[in-house]
């Protein structure tokens, strides 16, 4: 991964440019003058890599119970290493949900998206079996009629000229 460019496999480096094959099969050619000034992450330089997706859950549920469910779900995902063991971490509550990081170690970075898909499927199924839903951010939108004084009007008191 070079800076903000798509990640992929380096296919060629010459005096002028670095050529990368992206996950979608495209050839990305980046001039070396740009490559030399950018941050580069080499995913193949380690034996295994950690992923840390975040899941949001209704904050009414005890963190230890959620962590136990998530940890169990992580163990059954193909492609996740059992040593070091996967684990979840309760991060805290924001204004709409409780946040949990799911730490998993993988050996083959090229399978990252397939592993993440299985991870999400297992976490969702495990939480659903326990009667727990992932949190969904909700928003209320208020509309006002007119440009004069703005005040909240119950729907039953709208003027007859208002068309929905």
N, C-alpha and C positions, 0 to 999 in steps of 0.2 A: 504494500500500500504506500503510494507516494502522495503525500499531502492530501488534497481533497479528491484526487482522481480515484476512479474505480479500482478495487483491488483485483489482482489476477496473478498469473504466472509469467515471470520474465522469460521471454522467448529469445531475445537477442539484445545485446548491448554492443554498439559500435562507437566510433569516434564522434558521431553526430547525435545519436538518439538512443533511447531505451524503448524497446518494443515489448508490450505486455498483452497477453491474451486474457480478457476479462471473463468473469463467470458466465456472461451471456454470449461468449464466443466472439466478441468484437476484438479487433486489434487496436490497441491504444498506443500511439507513438508520442513520446514525450521528449522534447529536445533536452539534451544533457545539460545545457545551460540552466534549465529550469530544475531538473533533477538534482543538480549539485547544491541548490539553495533550499531544498525542501526536506521535511522530516520524512524518513523512510522507515516502515515497519516491515521486518522480515519474519513472516509467520512460519517459515520452514527452518528457522535457526534453532528451534527448541524441540525437544522430544514430545512435549505436550503443552497445551495452551488452555488457559482458563477463559470461560465465557461467563458473563454475569447479567442475564436478563432480569428485568424487574416485573413483578406482578403486583397488582393492586387488589386488595380485598376489603370488604365491608369491615370497618374498624370495631364493630360490636363483638367480634370473635376474639377469644384469647390468643395472643401471639404464639404461645407454646403449642397450642393445638394446631394452629395453621402451619407452623414450622414442622411439626411431626408429620402432617399430611403431605406437605411439599417434599420433605426429605425422603419419604417412602416412595413418592411418585418419581423422584429423580433417579432412584436406584434401578428402576425398571426401563430406562431409556437406553436403547442400543446405541453404542458409539461413545457413551460417557464412561470414563474410567472409574473403576471402583476404588483404585488406589492412586492418588489421593481421593478420598471419598467425597462425593458431592454433598453440599449442605446449603441450607437457606439461612438467611439473616434477616431479622426484623429491623427495618430501618427507622420506622416511626410513622406518625400520622401527619398527613398534610391536611389541607382544608376539605378534602373530599374522600380520602381513603387511607387505609393502612398499607405501607409499602414493604415489600419483601424482595430481597435480592436472592436469586438462585445461582449459586456458584457451582459450575461443573467444569471438569477438566476433560479435554478431548485430545486424542492422539493425532487425528487426521483433520487438519483445518479445512481441507477441500470439501468435507462432509458437514461443515458448520450449519448450513441452512436446513439440511435434512434432519440433523440432530436437534436443532432448535424447534423444528416443526413437531417432532416426536415429544420433546420436552413440554411444549405448550399443550399438546393433546393430552398427555398423561397428567399434567398439573390440573387442567380443566376438568378432566374426568374424575380425578381423586377428590377435588373440592366439591364437585357436583354430587358425588356419592355421599359426602358428608353433609349435604344440604347447604353448602356455602357457595355463593355466587361471587364471581370476580366483580370488583367495583367498576362502575361506569360513571364517568364525570357527567353531572347534570348541570343544566343552566336554565335559569328562568329569564324570559325576555318580556319586558313590559312595553306596551305601545301607548302613545298618547295621541289624543285627537286635538287638532288645532295648534296654533302657535302662541296663544296667550299663556295664561297661568297653567302650568303642568301639574296635574294632580291625578292620582289613581282613581278610576271610576269602575265600580263593579260592572260586569257584563250586562247585568239586568237593568242598569241605569243608562245605557248608551242611547244617544238621540236616535230617533226614528230615521233620520237622514243617513245614518251610518250604514254602509253596505259592506257585507263581509265577503 
